[in-house]
Amino acid sequence: MKKRLAIIGNGMAASRLLDELLRRNAGASFEISVFGEESRGAYNRILLGRVLSGGEPDEIALKPNDWYAQRGVVFHAGVRVAKVDPVARRLTTSAGELHPYDVCVFATGSSPLVPRVGGLKSDDGSPRDGVHVFRTIDDCVAIRDRARPGSSAVVVGGGLLGLEAAKALCDLGLHVTVLHLEPVLMNAQLDKNGGDLLRRAIEKMGIFVRTGTSAEEVLGNGHVEAVKLRGGDVVPADLVVFACGIVPRVEVAKASGVPVNRAILVNDLLATQVPGVYAVGECAEHAGKVYGLVQPIWEQCAVLADVLTGANPRARYLGSKVYARLKVAGVEVASFGVTDAEFPSDEVVQVFEDRRGVYRKLVVRDGKLAGAMLVGCADAAPALVQMFDRDEPLPPNRLDVLATGNAPTTATEREVCNCNHVTESAVVGAIRDGCDTLPALCDATRAGTGCGSCRGQLISLLATHVTLASV
Ligand SMILES: Cc1cc2nc3c(=O)[nH]c(=O)nc-3n(C[C@H](O)[C@H](O)[C@H](O)COP(=O)(O)OP(=O)(O)OC[C@H]3O[C@@H](n4cnc5c(N)ncnc54)[C@H](O)[C@@H]3O)c2cc1C
């Protein structure tokens, strides 16, 4: 008899877990149900900026609503799970429906962090009109409905998400001001040099940046009219978008007696302490780490699928090395690992090209990469990420890798897509097998289906090899 597998949440982790399960023929041993509070099929949350700047939600769909039934998966669209009873092995939805399960996976992701700011609610207690977060398609549609060319927006948060939101709003014709609490933009990924260059590039796009300050109060009569800053300045605004970070969604796990620290605690099998209950994605905490990027989440999903299906009972998740890339057209930023020397023996190699607006820096520890940041030109990013990921020794002349990443590497194959670890030879192989368009190539190899920053390279590989194949 088939076991009942219930997945709570239908975001990027759930979507990837389904793919990994079906690849391992899980349909033969499981009846799979997915409970998604959002009523849409899964979509690529990473690409929300496209929807914010005017694209159609379908452009970023990962799984249309009919995908599930076609593969024998039951999708409870728009259904929130309120509680899990791990003893009775039964979950309850917020509408009070009961669903028995044998195995349950939390994939509940995160909520946007909204700092304590006055005036977020109107006098009657309802959320103030014009205050938004940037996490879902519905958020983007709501922001767009309010964004009129010539109106003004304040984006609170000058990290990856805040800058993406600011650029999208600027492209819609709004007057945009970004507020960032720290003196340096993207301070989690960049040092002062990098942050200063980034600021220059962002301001050149027409976005105003105010660092070292934040919103103290949202002002307005019913709807937003301005934001009062720490220090007293007032910035007029028709729209406020909070992009200040994320908080793992652990409320259901907590209410169900599943142990939680910052997020749901899991071991190397992605299992919680509660038998039959697992967690993946941004809601999971492994070895003290909670990841907020997809590449580690996808690594978790592959392991969990191996564990659940028994395809590889010895599969273990041992943590991931992460890297971040800003997806704002016109300014390239990539960063991973440490941003500065931490020990006296750490070696720092940096090249600052002020006129070109390019800054590249490596932090080297024991002859290997401990971190890197690239601002203004990130051509070397895929190769550097690969070296970092594989703990490869650097060549004696560090500048060989700093500029292009084209240094001799011990890896036999160069990665094109770091999110999915897809090598150049796999891409070229797929082109030779007949994938002669970008969608076909992405479908066949998974390259380009994460943050999408390798799509340019995929297009140039297509240009080279499709032509060669047809000669
Ligand atoms: C604008 C933006 C840009 C980003 N850019 C990048 C990037 O460039 N690179 C990168 O690697 N990552 C990026 N990320 C982060 C990436 O999107 C997340 O790491 C990823 O989506 C996490 O997947 P998840 O499934 O854990 O959570 P989510 O994708 O948030 O999915 C969780 C789902 O569970 C649902 N849910 C929660 N609780 C319940 C419940 N009780 N019952 C039913 N459903 C529930 C939620 O509604 C949600 O749909 C970005 C995120 C955003 C918002």
The ligand as an SDF file (V2000), in Angstrom:
LIG
                    3D

 53 58  0  0  0  0  0  0  0  0999 V2000
   12.3260   39.0960   -4.6920 C   0  0  0  0  0  0  0  0  0  0  0  0
   13.1800   37.9330   -4.3300 C   0  0  0  0  0  0  0  0  0  0  0  0
   14.3910   37.7210   -5.0120 C   0  0  0  0  0  0  0  0  0  0  0  0
   15.1940   36.6330   -4.6810 C   0  0  0  0  0  0  0  0  0  0  0  0
   16.3630   36.4470   -5.3690 N   0  0  0  0  0  0  0  0  0  0  0  0
   17.1070   35.3560   -5.1260 C   0  0  0  0  0  0  0  0  0  0  0  0
   18.2980   35.0840   -5.8910 C   0  0  0  0  0  0  0  0  0  0  0  0
   18.7020   35.8710   -6.7420 O   0  0  0  0  0  0  0  0  0  0  0  0
   18.9750   33.9420   -5.6590 N   0  0  0  0  0  0  0  0  0  0  0  0
   18.5470   33.0390   -4.7320 C   0  0  0  0  0  0  0  0  0  0  0  0
   19.1680   31.9940   -4.5790 O   0  0  0  0  0  0  0  0  0  0  0  0
   17.4410   33.2690   -3.9690 N   0  0  0  0  0  0  0  0  0  0  0  0
   16.7160   34.4030   -4.1420 C   0  0  0  0  0  0  0  0  0  0  0  0
   15.5910   34.6360   -3.4010 N   0  0  0  0  0  0  0  0  0  0  0  0
   15.2530   33.6870   -2.3060 C   0  0  0  0  0  0  0  0  0  0  0  0
   14.4850   32.4790   -2.8240 C   0  0  0  0  0  0  0  0  0  0  0  0
   13.3550   32.8950   -3.5400 O   0  0  0  0  0  0  0  0  0  0  0  0
   14.0750   31.6440   -1.6120 C   0  0  0  0  0  0  0  0  0  0  0  0
   15.2500   31.1700   -1.0040 O   0  0  0  0  0  0  0  0  0  0  0  0
   13.1740   30.4670   -1.9700 C   0  0  0  0  0  0  0  0  0  0  0  0
   11.9880   30.9040   -2.5800 O   0  0  0  0  0  0  0  0  0  0  0  0
   12.8240   29.6930   -0.6970 C   0  0  0  0  0  0  0  0  0  0  0  0
   12.0040   28.6060   -1.0150 O   0  0  0  0  0  0  0  0  0  0  0  0
   11.0160   27.9920    0.0720 P   0  0  0  0  0  0  0  0  0  0  0  0
   10.1680   27.0030   -0.6390 O   0  0  0  0  0  0  0  0  0  0  0  0
   11.7630   27.6040    1.2680 O   0  0  0  0  0  0  0  0  0  0  0  0
   10.0920   29.2170    0.4940 O   0  0  0  0  0  0  0  0  0  0  0  0
    8.9890   29.9560   -0.3810 P   0  0  0  0  0  0  0  0  0  0  0  0
    9.4080   30.0000   -1.8040 O   0  0  0  0  0  0  0  0  0  0  0  0
    8.6780   31.2070    0.3300 O   0  0  0  0  0  0  0  0  0  0  0  0
    7.7180   29.0090   -0.2910 O   0  0  0  0  0  0  0  0  0  0  0  0
    7.0240   28.7530    0.8890 C   0  0  0  0  0  0  0  0  0  0  0  0
    5.5590   28.5880    0.5300 C   0  0  0  0  0  0  0  0  0  0  0  0
    4.9030   27.9750    1.6150 O   0  0  0  0  0  0  0  0  0  0  0  0
    3.6380   28.6030    1.8100 C   0  0  0  0  0  0  0  0  0  0  0  0
    3.2130   28.3630    3.1810 N   0  0  0  0  0  0  0  0  0  0  0  0
    3.7710   28.8520    4.3080 C   0  0  0  0  0  0  0  0  0  0  0  0
    3.1110   28.3790    5.3890 N   0  0  0  0  0  0  0  0  0  0  0  0
    2.1200   27.5880    4.9240 C   0  0  0  0  0  0  0  0  0  0  0  0
    1.1050   26.8120    5.5530 C   0  0  0  0  0  0  0  0  0  0  0  0
    0.9940   26.7630    6.8760 N   0  0  0  0  0  0  0  0  0  0  0  0
    0.2490   26.1230    4.7750 N   0  0  0  0  0  0  0  0  0  0  0  0
    0.3660   26.1380    3.4160 C   0  0  0  0  0  0  0  0  0  0  0  0
    1.3080   26.8590    2.7690 N   0  0  0  0  0  0  0  0  0  0  0  0
    2.1760   27.5580    3.5160 C   0  0  0  0  0  0  0  0  0  0  0  0
    3.9300   30.0660    1.4900 C   0  0  0  0  0  0  0  0  0  0  0  0
    2.7310   30.7700    1.1990 O   0  0  0  0  0  0  0  0  0  0  0  0
    4.8510   29.9230    0.2770 C   0  0  0  0  0  0  0  0  0  0  0  0
    4.1230   29.8530   -0.9190 O   0  0  0  0  0  0  0  0  0  0  0  0
   14.7800   35.7240   -3.6680 C   0  0  0  0  0  0  0  0  0  0  0  0
   13.5710   35.9480   -2.9840 C   0  0  0  0  0  0  0  0  0  0  0  0
   12.7820   37.0400   -3.2950 C   0  0  0  0  0  0  0  0  0  0  0  0
   11.4950   37.2680   -2.5440 C   0  0  0  0  0  0  0  0  0  0  0  0
  1  2  1  0
  2  3  1  0
  2 52  2  0
  3  4  2  0
  4  5  1  0
  4 50  1  0
  5  6  2  0
  6  7  1  0
  6 13  1  0
  7  8  2  0
  7  9  1  0
  9 10  1  0
 10 11  2  0
 10 12  1  0
 12 13  2  0
 13 14  1  0
 14 15  1  0
 14 50  1  0
 15 16  1  0
 16 17  1  0
 16 18  1  0
 18 19  1  0
 18 20  1  0
 20 21  1  0
 20 22  1  0
 22 23  1  0
 23 24  1  0
 24 25  2  0
 24 26  1  0
 24 27  1  0
 27 28  1  0
 28 29  2  0
 28 30  1  0
 28 31  1  0
 31 32  1  0
 32 33  1  0
 33 34  1  0
 33 48  1  0
 34 35  1  0
 35 36  1  0
 35 46  1  0
 36 37  1  0
 36 45  1  0
 37 38  2  0
 38 39  1  0
 39 40  1  0
 39 45  2  0
 40 41  1  0
 40 42  2  0
 42 43  1  0
 43 44  2  0
 44 45  1  0
 46 47  1  0
 46 48  1  0
 48 49  1  0
 50 51  2  0
 51 52  1  0
 52 53  1  0
M  END
$$$$
